[in-house]
């Protein structure tokens, strides 16, 4: 984001980690079209920056990661506008999910509706113990429209996803961890520190290997098993042509820390 310009998203880079913060605390960081566009611009900026290794997405304040979509904006939409908005959200969140660099959601409070869908588009979800998750759209006469009906069942299974979507119930961070919606739950006061440590660990890995691992999981997950196995073997083989593979194996044999170049 340009310095001095009004923004709903803050962007900072520290120790090769880009922190993307949704900054609408008075609205509980609710997503309107402009905010989603800013998230996409920030994510693309980080992906294209050779000095960034990992992206972290979080919310400003202590109450919410993202408490949902902006209801005031959606209330005036007709069917065509609603469909267009859903496709806009989906394509925007796909930028995160398809990022060749790891994306961590640091969930610091409510992650409801579009906020839960935004977190699910990230590769890893680390939640503060105060976080709450849910897809409450049915209570508004809607369904999840930013990928929630699809990503949720892929993460927690169809039965649990169906229950959460049909009831609109909100669940705790511990329950989200139990069902596989989040990877880790940490004390709320330690969330940023714990996420920074996780991001630093990822930043020390081979960028080439990380990108190909993400590709294997994300692309392979949409294929039949035989095709997915062939994709894995192809990506595995491509790693052997990289400087990072030579450095990683040499460092292991020489009992030293690798210094990856990303080539």
Secondary structure, DSSP 8 states (H G I E B T S, - for coil): --TTS--SEEEEEETTEEEEEE--GGGTT-B-HHHHHHHHHHHHHHHH-TT--EEEEEESSSSEEE--B-HHHHTT--HHHHHHHHHHHHHHHHHHHT-SSEEEEEE-SEEETHHHHHHHTSSEEEEETT-EEE--GGGGT----SSHHHHHHHHH-HHHHHHHHHH--EEEHHHHHHHTS-SEEE-GGGHHHHHHHHHHHHHTS-HHHHHHHHHHHHHHTTS-HHHHHHHHHHHHHHHTTSHHHHHHHHHHHTTS-------
